[in-house]
Amino acid sequence: MQATIDQLSQILIFRDLTRSELEPLQPHTQVQHYRQGEILMHESDRLPDNSYRI
């Protein structure tokens, strides 16, 4: 599921961007939900070069 413009605008580094600046970013977002205690990554895991987590 893509992040909404409202969700993006609540992220600190995107907070000062206008709606028209956030719109091109939206198609590149993905919202993930995790259960409490779920392991997201192991110390030896590597992220793909084009992947960012916020």
Secondary structure as GFF3:
##gff-version 3
##sequence-region A 1 54
A	DSSP	alpha_helix	5	9	.	.	.	ID=ss1
A	DSSP	three_ten_helix	12	14	.	.	.	ID=ss2
A	DSSP	alpha_helix	19	22	.	.	.	ID=ss3
A	DSSP	three_ten_helix	26	28	.	.	.	ID=ss4
###
